[in-house]
Amino acid sequence: MTELNKLTIAEARAGLRKKQFSATELAQAFLTAIEASNAGLNAYVLPTPEVALAQAAESDKRLKSGDARPLEGLPLGNKDLFCTNGVRTTACSKILDDFEPAYESTVGANLWNAGAVMLGKLNCDEFAMGSSNETSAFGPVVSPWRRKSADGALMPDKLVPGGSSGGSSAAVAADLCLAATGTDTGGSIRQPAALTGTVGMKPTYGRCSRWGIVAFASSLDQAGPVSKTVRDAAIMLKAMASHDPKDSTSVDVPVPDYEAALSEGIKGLRVGVPKEYRVEGMSKEAEELWSRGIDWLKSAGATIHDISLPHTKYALPAYYIVAPAEASSNLARYDGVRYGLRVPKSDVTDTYESTRAAGFGQEVRRRVLIGTYVLSAGYYDAYYLKAQKVRSLIKHDFDKAWNSVDVVLTPTTPAPAFAFGEKSGDPIAMYLEDIFTVTVNMAGLPGISVPAGLSAQGTPLGLQVIGKPFDEATILRAALAIEDAAGRFPVPYRWWESVSQAAPMEKAEGNRK
Amino acid sequence: MQVDEATVRRIARLARIKITDAEAKGLKSELSGILNWVEQLDKVDTSLVEPLTRVVPIELKEREDKVTDGDIADDIVKNAPIVEDHYFVVPKVVE
């Protein structure tokens, strides 16, 4: 039998139903892989083997009695931004300390109620603020991918797995879960997926409930899956999505059978190619891949149309007003009184200020201060209101495009993965990682990144398909056409499996800096 | 837009984050850099544009006005740093 942890969701589901292996065997294969690999990759901040094995035992019962649910026995990773009942949840920040929620996020509950098995909590940028997973209080995630030199030798530089869902992307790429949850506020699912050769989907704003997810920017945040294949993304999204009375922005519309819709193909699909995405500084490789993507979709029966999204370049600066503003408001709750870290001082203001200084990392502090500034008296109209008006224009660009096209095709990122420290000194250079993804959040649209090729140095690049509101089924079909043409991109050399043995798992659980 | 150190300190106070003098200096240039960068939005004419308030045009649902949970005081204080009899404890606020 092939190694169980290398299966896709669709393959593992078939194997379980045919009784080729049990849910417990499957979970155990992943737990063993996590134990052997996590010290090298730092993808999990808290493996939860006891939860996984208990859920797997229940799955085995149900598989035996013919009572299997849609995701019965399928082991997943859960980003540490999702609250988990009785299991430590930190948003990878020191300020949440050992916070143990007494409730489960709605998306998490949907997955476990569908029979999925939780392997553990996955690393991410602190409060999901970052594009490289370098801002986590647990230390950075290491991408399983490495660059190759001209002679084909593997280079030693550690690459970032993207962010903020970097633990999710690395864990899926390294076969440490079948798929993972992620959240995407400006590109935090799609950018890490592009950098690790995985599929990452941000659904339409309102498709998945935000209840029980640590809030970053409430008008932009949306949960979605990171997976190995487009089919797996379709399976995951069906289970994650729901209307939830506990999130007034979650939308009460039927959730289609995305997997079934995949077989419809893309004959006659109208694909828009926006000229504004040909930005300065885009790598030649990304540009070539984009052209190849256009050809692939054409060969599969789509028609290609040049379109214009004139306000594209203003999306990122507008985002860096809206997101910090909402973050400064959301993060006001971390005051050292009701949960999390407290730095005790003699008066209450000093307690607040010292707690927040000690608990928030550099990037989070920076964004809270920017957000406080743009919302402060006298500046609200000039910044926040202005940015929300620009946001209307960005949405209007897309609304107009939908008159002539069904989906939009772009690169996911301007360039492949970068090395540790390469961009962490310059906030704006890091923010530019999201230049192609952030428009989608600003307009509330669904978007998917699908791996499409490798750079000259052998690292992955992704293409992004953007769709109309609540038309995830169509972008999944377009993504499948790309996947069919491009093939899949497993990590070619599993260097991390040999470096990890020395370090015990406790280290990963306890080494928050 | 250039922010000065006094502004950085005022903002940090509003945000309830203690910063050192050295941090105030660093933040002054970081925040100025970001604010300068977002100033490109001034080039966009938004005089006739409404601000976006919802990305999806849905009516907010109304729900029945009834208590749906309760008696979970233990859960609520479970994670608090200092607790006495289901109360959160803070330093004296009123003299």
Interface residues (C-beta under 8 A of the other chain):
Chain A: D98 F99 E100 A102 T204 Y205 G206 S219 P245 S248 T249 V251 D252 H311 Y314 P317 A318 Y320 I321 S328 A332 D335 G336 V337 R338 Y339 G340 L341 R342 P344 K345 S346 D347 V348 T349 D350 T351 Y352 E353 S354 R356 A357 F360 R365 R366 V368 L369 I370 T372 Y373 S376 Y383 L385 K386 A387 Q388 K389 V390 R391 S392 L393 K395 P427 I428 A443 G444 P469
Chain B: V3 T7 V8 I11 A12 R13 L14 A15 R16 I17 K18 I19 L27 E30 L31 G33 I34 L35 W37 V38 Q40 L41 D42 V44 T46 V49 E50 P51 L52 T53 V55 V56 I58 L60 K61 R63 I72 D75 I76 V77 K78 N79 A80 P81 I82 F88 V90 P91 K92 V93
